[in-house]
Amino acid sequence: MMGHPAPMKGDEIALALEAKSRQPFREVLARILDAEPTPEAMREFAKKSPDRWAQAIAIFGRLGGFNDKLEVESSVVLDVSRMSDAELQVRLEKLREPIEAAPSDQSK
């Protein structure tokens, strides 16, 4: 079994949260996942409280990257509020390159 991520300190947590990082939550999530119930306990929980079971499935599904609109494989957070116009223009051009290079399907 893998070890838990190193705990973050107060200032590190504050900086990570300000940057909208998920890192502060990883240690807690690792501990929760490490304490998972047995399959039998999960079946009993589902039988006893099907509404709470469905809610738990929805929560863990979202944590796994799924939502009702699309499947999310990864996410990128970029704080553009502090970027200059020139930096934004460079980023935009880099994003447009693969789209413009892709062949267009005019036959449909």
N, C-alpha and C positions, 0 to 999 in steps of 0.2 A: 504494500500500500504506500502511496506517495505521502510525503510529509505535508504538513500544512504550510501555506505561505507565511513568510516572516511577518509578524505583527507590525503594523504601521504606528508611528508615534503621532501625537496630537497635531503638530505643525504639518507633518506629511499628509495626514488625513485631510486637514483643512485645504491644503494646496491641491490635493487630488480631487476633492469635491468641487473646488472652484473651477478646475479644468474639466469638470463633468466626467471624471474617470470612474470606472466601476471597481477599480482596485480596492478601495476600502471595504467593499462588500465581499471580496473573494475569500478572506479568512473565515468570516462567519459562514458563508455558503459552504466552504470545505468542511467545516465542523458539522453543519446540519446534514450534509450528504454522507459524512462518515458515520453518523448515528442513524442511518436509515432503518426503518422497521423491516421485519422479516416479511416474506411474501404472505405468510399466513395472517400476520397482523394487518397487512394492507387489505386482504380479502375481508377480514372481520370488520375493519373500519368501513369499507365500501358497503357491506351489508347493513351495518348499524346506522350509518349516516351517508346515504347516497348523495345528498345535496352537498355535503362538505367534501365528499370524495370528488365530485364533479368540479367543485371549486379548486381543490388541490391540483387536479389534472390541468385545469386552465392556468393556474399560477405557474406550475412547473413547465407547462408548454411554452408560456411566454418567456420564462427564464431560459428555455432552450432555443429561443429565437423564433418561435411561431406566434402568429397572431391571426385574427380573422380576415385579414386582407392579403397577406403574403407571407412567404417563408423568408426569414432574414438569416443569411449565412454569416454576415459580419456587419459591423457598423464602423463608421469613421466620423469622429467629431472634430470639427474645425471651427475655431472661434474666429470669424471673419471681422468682428467688430474692431479689432486692433490692427488689421492689415491695411496697407496703403492701397490706393487705386492700382498702382503698378503691380503689386503682389497679387491682387485679385485678378487682374487681367492675365497674368502668367498662369495662375491656377485655372482660369476659365479656358484658356487656349489648350492647356494640357488635357482637360476634360473633353474638349471638342475633337481633338486629334483622332482618337479611336472611332468616334462616331462618324466623322467625315471620311475616314479611311475605309469604313465598312461598306461593302457593296450594297447598293439599294436594290430592292426587289420591286421593280415597276410593273411586273407582270400581273400582280393581283388587282 
